[in-house]
Amino acid sequence: MRAFHEIESPGTIIGSYHQSLQKLGHCCSFRFPLTDMSAHKFSTPETTLSFEACNGQFYTLESSADIPYSNNPVQDSSSSVSRHFSDYDSPRSVSSFASSMNLCTSGDCLSISRGVRRNLNTQVIPAFDLKQGLIACARSLSDSDISTAISIMGIIEKMVSISGDPIQRLGAYLLEGLRARIESSGNLIYKKLQCDEPTGPELMTSMQALYQICPYWKFAYTSANSVIQEAVKNEPMIHIIDFQIAQGGQWVPFIKSISSWREKPLKIRITGIDDSQSAIARGGGLEIIGQRLSIVAEMCDIPFEFHGVSMMDHEVRLEHLRVLPGEAVVVNLPYVLHHVPDESVSTENYRDRLLRLVRGLSPRVVTLTEQESNTNTSPFYTRFLETLDYYNAMFESIDVARPRGELQRIKAEQNCVARDIVNMVACEGPERVERHELLGKWRLRFSMAGFRQSRLNRSVTDNVLDMLRGEYSHEYQIEEKDGAVYLHWRKRAMVTFSAWR
């Protein structure tokens, strides 16, 4: 059964309800969310954050020098030209191309005749559309027409801005990815950027800003908690295995809600899985989360135990989880699986192996939240179009929440979104860790691993609507479809939630 819900500020629901919606370093667009859990508030530095290399070549997400390009599209990373990118802080208009320029728009791609490509750097396109220019550049790279791509980049760099409108901001980061791809430096840009990563307070501030601006993580937490509470109600021993514990904030309201149950559980155990990079924002290891949640549980008079597992998701084995007889096991997978390599990356197929591990736990419920995007096995050009469409919608949603020139918003996008974009555009093979799949593909993977999809109760949608109402733009919409819940920005599906057992 399919239903569509819209949120109208300040709180009216339009429509009716039908019963039946990187992990590299400090990237956190859907990786390291900050929640209300943090006890600290950090001020945002007044200077723009710079990602410079420790040694050798480097790339930045804001720079001011013109860039020399090599005509060789395939280079070893170590020999890439050391350079900065153009100044994105001040968008500049592009003058017009001579009328003799043979330029046409064909479908979704800008078509430029080969006879004038050499002169692109010194002429200007009439009514040049930035989005179409980005598409044309990606098409040129896909066709191995490097000289045309470089020429188009010279125009694009004068139009993008990290304080501009959504497509200008997104264009700045897509341009980073396109240039890194030309220099065969997708891996290099990540390694170099990690050398001068934000401090813990800087990253914490950026993550909290993004958490408040966008409802994507709150959507995941609210949906999962609604399903988990129903699945373990009246169970004496509860064991939650969270494959992306982050700051642990998801479990604060969960523990508090349990305290109101007529029959409280004898004990709650939470196993938090997280790689070592998350400690940057926390300012310490997983023991910090355990201490915070223990305090909450003690205040609620709930017997509690926390177990931290500091390792990558695909490294987890059964013995790391310490599952005990008699426990009602719950597994939480919020924006996790798309970072786990599958059969297209490694013969090990860690993605399916992880699902089989989870299935072997005989969990009461498994909650899955993922971006509704298709970038896993798509070829470069198709993947670029998908990335452009998806993140343009995200940047539009951010645009209505914060002023364009706000430094905190700029840093949140730089620290928490930009690298995911660069990774999807610039990297291939094992170096590309952003590999999203649509719900239909997740459904097939879960079914092959022995799961069946669980029907969602009305409480899931009701709780999500309550979360959105009055706090976020009315252009966020909730859709129930095929047993899952979709979070839309306008007409674009952004995130899906589903439950399995």
N, C-alpha and C positions, 0 to 999 in steps of 0.2 A: 504494500500500500504506500502511496506516495502523497506527501503533504508538503506544503510550502508555507513558511512563516516569515513575516517581516516584523521588524522592531520599529516602532514609531516613538520617537522621543516626545514626551517623557514617560513612556511606559505603556502605550496602547498596542495591542496585538492586532494587526490587520490580517483578516483571514481567519479561517477556522482550523481547529485541530482535528485530524482524522486518526483514530487509533490504528494501529497496526503494529531525524539530522545529527662547522666541522672541526667537522671534528679535527680540524687542523688548528692547533693552538687554541685561540680564543674566539673562534667563530661561534656565534650562538644563535643564528637566525632561527634554527630549530634544533639547537643542540644543548646549550647551557643556559636555561632560563633562570632568571632571578625572580624569586617570589617575595611575598610579603614577609617571608621568614626572616630576612636580614634584620639584625638589630642595629645596624650601623647605617648612617646616611653620609654619603660622601659628596663633597662639592665638586663640580666639574671644572677642571683646569681651564684657564682662559686662553691657553694657546692650543692651536690645532695639533692633534696627535700626528706624529710622523713615524712611518714604518721604514726604517733604514736598515741597511745590511750591516752585519758585523764586519765583514770583509768582502771585497770583490764587488760584483755587480749587484744592483738592487733596483727595485721598483717601488714607487710610492703611489698612494691613492690620492695625493694632491701634490703637485709640483708646478714649476713655472718655466721650465726650459723647453725649447723646441727639441724634437727628437730626431736624430739621424737614424735612418733605417738601412738595413742590409737588403740587397736584392736576392739574397739566398734564403729561401723559405725554410730550409731545414739546417739548423745549426746545433752544435753541441751547447748545452746550457752554459758551460764554463766559458764559452767564447762569445756569449751574447754581449751586445753593446751596453755598456753601463750608461744609464740615463734616467732622467726624471720625465714625468709626463706633463702635459700642459696645465696651465693655471685654470682650475675648475671653479674658482671662487667668483669669477666675474664673467658671466656669459656674454659673448660678443656676437653681434649679428653677422651674417654672411652676405656680402654684396652679391649682385646677380651675375649669372653666367652670360656670356655673349649670346645673342640670339641665334648664332650659327651653331650653338651646342646642340647636338642631336641627342636629346634626353627624353625618355618616355617612361611611363609607369606601366609595368606589365604584371598583372596579378598583384601579389604582395611584394614584389621585388622591383627595385629601381633598376632600369636597364640603361646602360651607358654604352654607346657605340665605341668600338675599339679604336676608331680613328682619332678620337679626341681624348683618350684616357691619359695620354702622356702630358696633356696640358691641364689636367684637373687641379694641380696644385696652384696654378696661377689664374684660374678663372673661377667663376662662382655660379652656382646653380640657381635659376629663378625659382622662387618659392620653395627652396630646399626643405624637405620634410625630414626632421631628425630621425624619426622612426624608420622611414623608408630608406634613409641613408645607412642606418645600422644594418638593416636587412640586406641592402645591396652590398655592403662591405662583407658581411658573412657569406653571401652567395659567391662573391669573388674569391674569398678564401677557400670555399668549398670546391670551386672550379680551378683551384691552384693558380688563379690570376692575381699574383701577389702585388704587382705594380699598381693595378687598379685599386686593390684594397688599401694600399698605403696612401694613394692619392685621396681616396674618400675619407680616410682617417684624418688627413690634414684639414678637411672641411669640418668634420664632426668635432674635432677637438676645440674649435672655436665656438661651438654651440652648446657644449655640455657645461654643467655647473652643479656642484654639490649643494648649493643653496637655491637651485632653480625649481622649476616645476617637476612633477614626477618623472617624465621622460628625460628631462635634462639630467636629473640626478642618476637615474638608472643608466643613462647613456654614458656617464662618466665611468662607471664601473664595468659596463660592457666593453667600453673602449680599452680599459686596462686588460681585460681578458683577451680581446682580439689581438692586441699588440704582443702580449705574452705568448699567444699561440704562434704568431709569426716568428718570434724569436726562439721557438721551441723551449720556452722557459716557464711553462706552467708549474713545473716542479720547483724551479729555482725561485720563482716569486714567493712561493709558500715558505721555503726554507729561509729566505732572506727576511721576509716579513716577521717571521717568528723570532728573529734575533733581537728585535727591539719591540717586543710586544707591550701592550698597555700594562701599567701596574695593576695590582689587585683592586685598589679603590677605583681606578679609571674604568676597568672592565666591569666592576660591580655596578657602577653608576650607569654605564651604557646598557647593561643587561636589564636593570630595573626600569630604565626609561622605555626600552622596547617592550617589556612585559606589560607596562601600563598603557602604552600607545596602542598595541595590537592585542586582540583577545585570543590569539591562537593557542597560547599555553593555558590560559584560563579555561578555554573550551576543552582542552585535553583533560585537565584536572577535574573539572566539574562533571564531564561525561563519565570518566572512569570511576570517580568516587561514587556516583549514583549507582552504577552497575555493581561495583564491588560490595557496597553496603548491602544490597539486596542478596548477593550471592553468599555472603558469610554470616548473615543474620542468624543469631542463636547458635553459632558455632563456638565451642569452648576454647579452641586453639586456632589462632589465625596467623598465617605466615604469608606476608606480602613480599614478593621478589620484584624489585623495581630496577629495570635495566637502565634507567636514566634518572638517578636520584636527585641530581642537580643540587639545589639548596635544601631539599626535603620539605619544602613548603606545601606540597600537595597533601601531606599526611597530617598536618596540623588540624585542619577542619575535620578530617576523617576521624582522628582520635577524639576530638571534642564531641562529634556526633555519637560515637559509641558510648560515651559517658552517660548519654540520656537513654540508652536502651534499658528495658526492664530487666533483661538478663545479660549482664556484662560478661564478656569472655574471660576465661581464666588467665589468658595471656595473649599478647600480640607481639609477634616478631616481625621485624622489617629487615630484609637484606637489601642493602643499597649497592648497586654496581655503578662504577664510574671510573673513567680513566684518569690518569694523574693530572692532566691539563686543567681539569675543573677546579683543582686546588688553588689555581691562580686567583680566581675571583673570590673563593671562600677565605683565602688567606691561611689555608691549612688543609689537612686531610679529611677523610670521611668521619673521623672521630668527632669533628665539630658538629656534624649533623646528628650523630648519635646522642651527643650531650644535649642539644637543643630539643630533640624529640623526647628524650627521657624526662626533661623538665616539664614539658607539656603533658606527658602521660601521668607523671606524678601528681600534677595539679588536678587531673581528671580522675585520679584514683584508679588508673588502669595499669595492670602489670605489663611491663614492656621490656623488650630486648632488641638491641640494634646490632647488626652484623655488617661490616663494610667489606666490599670486595673491590680493590683498586686494580682494575685491569680492563683491557678492551673487551667489548661485548663478545666478539667471536672467540676470545680466549677462555671464556668461562666453561668450566666443566662441572659435572654433577657434584663432585666432592666439595667444590667451592661454596655450594648453596646450603649445605648442612640441613637438609630437610629431615624432619623428625616424624616418626609414626604418629598418626592421629591428627596431624595438622591439616587445616583447610588451606590449601595453597592457592594463592592468587599471583598472577604474573602481569606486570604493567610494562607495556612497550610504547612509550610516548616518543614519537619521532626518532626511533632507534634503528629500525631495520634497514632504512635506506642508506645507512652508513656501513652496513655489513656487506662485504663482497659476496657476490653470487657466482653462478656458473659462467657468466660472461667475463668475469675477472680472474677467477682462479678455479682450477679443477677441484679444489677443496670444497667449493660451494658452501662457504661459512653461513650464508643466509639460511639455507635449508637445514644445515646441520643444527643451527641454533633453534629453529622451530621444532626439530625432532627432539632436541634436548628438553625443551619446554613441554612438549607433548608427553614425554616420559615421566613428567612430574605428576601427571593426572590432576591438573589444576581445576579448581571449581570454576574459574573464569580467567580468560586472558583478554586484556584490553589493548586495542591497537589504535593509535592515532598517527596519521601520516599526511603529508602534503599531497594534495590531489594533482599530481603533475607526472608527466611521462618523460623522464630524462635518462633512464637507466641504459637501455641498449640502443637508443636512437642515434643515428649518424649525426655528425656535427651540425649540419645546417638545420635539420629538423629540431635538434636539441636547442639550438640557438633561438629559433622561433618560439619554442615552448618556454624557454627561460625568459625571453623578452615579454611574452604575454603574461606569464605568471607574476613576475616581479614588477611589471608595470602596474598590475592590479594591487600588489602589496604596497608599492610606493604611493599609489593613489589613496589607499586606506590610511597610510601614515600622514599624508598631506592634509587630510581633514582634521587630524587630531592635534598637530603641532605646527607652529609657524615655520615657514621655509627657512628662515635665517637663524633659527634657534640652534645654538651650538650643541646643546644636549641631543637634539634630534640628529644633527650631522654626525656626531660621534657614535650614536647608536647605530646608524646605518653603516658607517665605516667599520666599526668594531664588530658588529654582529650580523651584517648581511653581505657586505661587499665581497668578502672572501669566498663565500658560497657561490656567488655569481661568477667570480673569476675562475674558480675551480671548475665549474660546469662548462665554461667557454674555452678555457686554455688547456685543460688537462685531458689526457686519455689513459686507458689502461688502469693499472693499480693506483696511479697518482690521482685519478678522479674519484673522490670519495662521496660526492653528491650524486646519488643514483636513485631518484624517486620513481615510484611506480604507482599506477592508478589502482583504485580499490579493486577493480576486476581482476588485476594480476595478483594482488595480495590474497584475494579470495581463492584463486587457483592454488597459490602456494600453501595456504593454510589447509585447504582440502586435501592436497597431496600429502601433507604431513600428518593427516589423520584427525584434523579438527572439523567441527561443524559450527556454523554460525549461530549465535544465540539471538533470540528475539529480544529487542530492547523495550523496556517498559516506558510508559508515558512520562514517568518521572525524569527520565534523561532529558527529553526535549524541554519539559517544563523548567528544569533547573538551569539549562543552558539559556533559555529565554529570560529567566530571572537575572542571570548573570549579565546578559547583554543589555537588558532594558535600562534605559536611563544613563548608562555609563559609556556606551559606544554609539557610533553613528547608526541612524536608522537604515543605512544602506547595507549593513550586515544583515544577512538573511539565513534562516535555518531551513533545511530541506530534509525530509525523511524519505528515503529511497532504498529499496532492496535490503531492508533490514539494518540500514546504517543511518547515521546522521551526518549531514554535510553542512559545513559552514561556508557561506558564500560572501564574497564582496561584490555587490551589485549582481551581475550575471555570471561571475566567474566562481566556480567551486574552488575553494582554497585548501580546505582540510576535511578529512573524513574520520569518523569514529565508528568502530565496530567492536563487537565482543564475540569471543569464541570459547569453545570448550570441547 
